[in-house]
Amino acid sequence: MRTSLALAFLLLLTPITGAAATATVVHTLQTTEGFGPGAAPILYKGNLYGTTESGVQGSGNIYRLYPKMDGTYAFVNLHEFNGASDGRNPFGAIATDPSGNLYGITGTGGKYGGGTAWELVRPGNLADQWTFQVIWNFSPNAINGLVYYGGSLYGAGNNFLFQLSPVGGGWHYETIVQSFGVPPNTLPLFTAPGNAYLASGTTVYQLTLDTQTGGWNVTNLGAVCSAGTACPQNATGALLRSPVGSFYELSTTGGTYSGGTIFKVTQDSSGTWNTDVLRSFNPAAENYKPEYSMLQIKGKYYGILYSNQGEVFQAYPSATSKQWTVNDLLDVSNASFGYLYSALSSDGAGNLYGA
């Protein structure tokens, strides 16, 4: 077993010259703190929050990192999972509500063995004890984590999208929003009150809130790519929506070289949705297999390639080619950061955080 693991690093992004970004380790996880980051560290009011899949006792934990005067971050273990009633191995996206409470999922454990949805209630003074509670027991398990919207939590199972609505006493009730023939690999993107989008396999769906019933109406907008060997396959992460209504997304496989893609889905004047592959990753020449979601910062896109030990990339339209330009900001195989375990998160200054 490893004695330590680089838990979080900070990327200071450079201009689009192709130069590597500056990467700084802000904390190295010790054996007394846990193993294996399970979620992207998210920034909330100057603190980083995340999970490890194994924790100290083997079942995972939830942590807080706060900045010290020397630029490093101090570790606080907010909750250690017991592997039974409260779940085991937390992973996936962490959600926050307007009060700064944290929400997430575990992969196994809980009442039915399919994992749990949990809430960690933020105290008025961060130095005080946070309150942990299980808000739902899954059967089957959830995937990809949770997203918060309008007082409810949303997530995905192996073939369905669910909503967890509060019913009092810290407990929530699960409603199946929609079932799918293939796993919905993306969490819903809420673009306006009562309106959201997600991708499942190679299909994009629109969710519209029914104000009378409180449920969601689901519209199939069409296939991401209907035919052809260069089609994106296995969309991942969450959709990004541009101001003009186009969607940007990653796929873990497919494309010209079967190494995954960056693609765009746009609706034309007839109402048909069309797909443009903006970048096909070539396993023979570069890192490949995009994972998780992209981030959009000042007209450029950032994400993770999961092949080898991992790469943080920057992508943007090329002036000379239909294929987008991709810069390697941090090739982890050439640095002492271990392996990339998580998605990226960002702050308002354009810095990226990962684990």
Long-range contacts (C-beta under 8 A, 24 or more apart in sequence): 1-31, 1-35, 2-35, 3-31, 4-28, 4-29, 4-30, 4-31, 5-29, 5-35, 5-36, 5-37, 5-338, 6-336, 6-337, 6-338, 6-355, 7-33, 7-37, 7-41, 7-50, 7-52, 7-65, 7-75, 7-355, 8-37, 8-41, 8-48, 8-50, 8-65, 8-73, 8-353, 8-354, 8-355, 9-330, 9-337, 9-353, 9-354, 9-355, 10-351, 10-352, 10-353, 11-312, 11-329, 11-330, 11-351, 11-352, 11-353, 11-354, 12-351, 13-297, 13-302, 13-314, 13-329, 13-350, 13-351, 13-352, 14-329, 16-300, 16-314, 16-316, 16-325, 16-327, 18-327, 20-328, 20-329, 20-330, 20-331, 21-312, 21-314, 21-329, 21-330, 21-352, 23-330, 23-335, 23-337, 24-71, 25-337, 26-65, 26-67, 26-71, 26-72, 26-73, 27-65, 27-72, 27-73, 27-74, 27-75, 29-75, 30-75, 31-56, 32-56, 33-61, 33-63, 33-75, 33-77, 34-60, 34-61, 34-63, 34-77, 36-341, 37-341, 37-342, 37-355, 38-89, 38-90, 38-91, 38-92, 38-341, 38-342, 39-90, 39-91, 39-92, 39-93, 39-94, 39-104, 39-145, 39-342, 39-343, 39-355, 40-93, 40-94, 40-292, 40-342, 40-343, 40-344, 40-345, 40-353, 40-354, 40-355, 41-65, 41-342, 41-345, 41-353, 41-354, 41-355, 42-94, 42-96, 42-345, 42-353, 43-345, 43-346, 43-347, 43-353, 44-96, 44-100, 45-100, 47-126, 48-73, 48-353, 49-78, 49-94, 49-96, 49-102, 50-94, 50-342, 50-355, 51-90, 51-91, 51-94, 51-104, 52-90, 53-89, 53-90, 53-91, 53-107, 54-89, 55-80, 55-81, 56-80, 57-81, 57-82, 57-83, 58-83, 59-83, 59-87, 59-88, 59-89, 59-109, 60-87, 60-88, 60-89, 60-90, 60-106, 61-90, 62-90, 62-102, 62-104, 62-120, 62-132, 64-126, 66-126, 78-120, 78-130, 78-132, 79-120, 79-130, 79-132, 81-106, 81-109, 83-109, 84-109, 85-109, 85-110, 85-111, 85-134, 86-110, 86-116, 86-118, 86-132, 86-134, 87-115, 87-116, 87-118, 87-134, 88-115, 89-115, 90-118, 91-145, 92-142, 92-143, 92-144, 92-145, 92-146, 92-155, 93-144, 93-145, 93-146, 93-147, 93-187, 93-343, 94-145, 94-146, 95-145, 95-146, 95-147, 95-148, 95-153, 96-148, 97-148, 103-135, 103-146, 103-148, 103-153, 104-145, 104-146, 105-138, 105-141, 105-142, 105-145, 105-146, 105-155, 107-141, 108-141, 110-134, 110-137, 110-138, 111-137, 112-137, 112-138, 112-139, 113-139, 114-138, 114-139, 114-140, 114-141, 114-142, 115-141, 115-142, 117-142, 117-146, 117-153, 117-155, 117-164, 117-172, 119-170, 133-170, 135-164, 135-166, 135-170, 135-171, 135-172, 136-164, 136-171, 136-172, 136-174, 143-183, 143-185, 144-185, 144-186, 144-187, 145-187, 146-187, 147-187, 147-188, 147-190, 147-238, 149-188, 149-190, 149-196, 150-190, 150-193, 154-187, 154-188, 154-196, 155-187, 156-183, 156-184, 156-185, 156-186, 156-187, 157-183, 158-183, 159-183, 159-184, 160-184, 161-188, 161-198, 161-207, 163-216, 175-215, 177-207, 177-215, 177-216, 177-218, 178-205, 178-207, 178-216, 178-218, 185-234, 185-235, 185-236, 185-237, 186-235, 186-236, 186-237, 186-238, 186-239, 186-249, 186-293, 187-237, 187-238, 188-238, 189-238, 189-239, 189-240, 189-241, 191-241, 197-221, 197-239, 197-241, 197-247, 198-238, 198-239, 199-224, 199-235, 199-239, 199-249, 200-235, 201-234, 201-235, 202-231, 202-232, 202-233, 202-235, 204-239, 204-247, 204-265, 204-273, 221-267, 221-273, 222-272, 222-273, 223-273, 223-275, 224-249, 224-251, 224-263, 224-265, 224-273, 224-275, 225-254, 225-263, 225-275, 225-277, 229-256, 230-254, 230-255, 230-256, 230-277, 230-280, 231-255, 231-275, 231-277, 232-260, 232-261, 232-263, 232-275, 232-277, 236-290, 236-291, 236-292, 236-293, 237-291, 237-292, 237-293, 237-294, 237-303, 237-343, 238-293, 240-293, 240-294, 240-296, 240-301, 248-278, 248-294, 248-296, 248-301, 249-294, 250-290, 250-291, 250-292, 250-293, 250-294, 250-303, 251-290, 252-289, 252-290, 252-291, 252-306, 253-289, 255-279, 255-280, 255-281, 256-280, 256-282, 257-281, 257-282, 257-283, 257-284, 257-288, 258-283, 259-283, 259-288, 259-289, 259-307, 260-288, 260-289, 260-290, 260-305, 261-290, 262-290, 262-294, 262-301, 262-303, 262-315, 262-324, 278-315, 278-317, 278-323, 278-324, 279-315, 279-323, 279-324, 279-326, 280-323, 281-305, 281-326, 283-307, 286-326, 286-328, 287-311, 287-313, 287-328, 287-331, 291-343, 292-342, 292-343, 292-344, 293-343, 295-344, 295-345, 295-346, 295-352, 297-346, 297-350, 298-350, 302-329, 302-344, 302-346, 302-352, 303-344, 304-340, 304-343, 304-344, 304-354, 306-340, 308-332, 308-333, 309-333, 309-338, 309-339, 309-340, 310-339, 310-340, 311-340, 312-340, 312-344, 312-352, 312-354
